[in-house]
Amino acid sequence: MRRRRDNRLLPRSLDSLLPPTTEPRRGKDVPARWRADAALAFVALIWGATFVVVKQALLGISTVYFLSLRFWLASVFMALLFGRPLRRAGLKEVVRGLRGGAFAGIFLWAGYMLQTYGLKYTSAGKSGFLTGLYIALVPIIGAIAYRRWPQASEVLGILCAVIGMAVMTLPSFGSHSSLLDINKGDLLTIGCAVSFSFHLLILGYYSQRARYEAVALGQILCAAVLSTVSLLAEPPQASWNGQIVFALGLTSLFATALAFAFQTWGQQYTTATRTALIFALEPVFALVTAVAVGGETLTFAAVLGGAFILGGILLVELKPIRERRHRSS
């Protein structure tokens, strides 16, 4: 039975953008929540681990061109991965999922583009911090739209994660840059955080109400099309070498096709707020990879920031365990 939409619960300004609810699936067919959380943590691991590879590859290829190729290759991989279940689902279900995924894909593409162009005018450290604000924006936007406020443990966890992001990125702002110095790049990057927030909320809705395989494919196809159109503003340039080819293969298969497949599946069984909090692990994994592979130095600020992020996640993850033990005692 389809849930009837109640427009009275939503502000008009957000009603046209967000679906009516983001409650995760419940029932006998739902796996243990830790599996969904583990899948999302795995996505953060993939994204963090491939950051160094992408950074090096972008020295020889224009960003939008790289994104366009990455999303098109990922679309092919994902179509092959989900070919059998999509054929079994039927045309109506597939179209429904593709449509929802395309809606989420608009915000996914917008987030990537705003972040890319914002980096031209702001520092990498500041960009990392401002992008990470989507962790806090997801529950705020969701609460405004759905009148469903996050639990106290989630608020504390998000606060710890944001503090951790700040501690990790503040030292790399540079001596002539601070949070009080807002420039065009900062505004673009804040727009990126807002876009990623809407992407998480919309993806969470459609993944719970349509074939997640079609939703996952729809968002990647949409991002591929929009990235290709964006080449009109930034003509493709590349000095092809093995490093670029390796980065395209790695990111399109693992960091895009598999990662977004896992994310879309995982968001069926958890909330967008929890997803955003788990994704705070991405800079932690990126740091570990940079130290282990890229030869970067591990600083006290990085360790402290990572500890805050992990602490914030544990605040949320350990509460259900305590509640189950309390009920069983």
Secondary structure, DSSP 4 states (H G I P E B T S, - for coil): -PPPP-GGGS-HHHHTTS-S--PPP-STTPPPHHHHHHHHHHHHHHHHHTHHHHHHHTTSB-HHHHHHHHHHHHHHHHHHHTHHHHHHH-HHHHHHHHHHHHHHHHHHHHHHHHHHHHTTTS-HHHHHHHHTTHHHHHHHHHHHHHS-PPPHHHHHHHHHHHHHHHHHHGGGS-TT--TT---HHHHHHHHHHHHHHHHHHHHHHHHTTS-HHHHHHHHHHHHHHHHHHHTTTS---B---HHHHHHHHHIIIIIIIIHHHHHHHHTTSS-HHHHHHHGGGHHHHHHHHHHHTS-PPPPHHHHHHHHHHHHHHHHHHHHHHHHHHHHH-
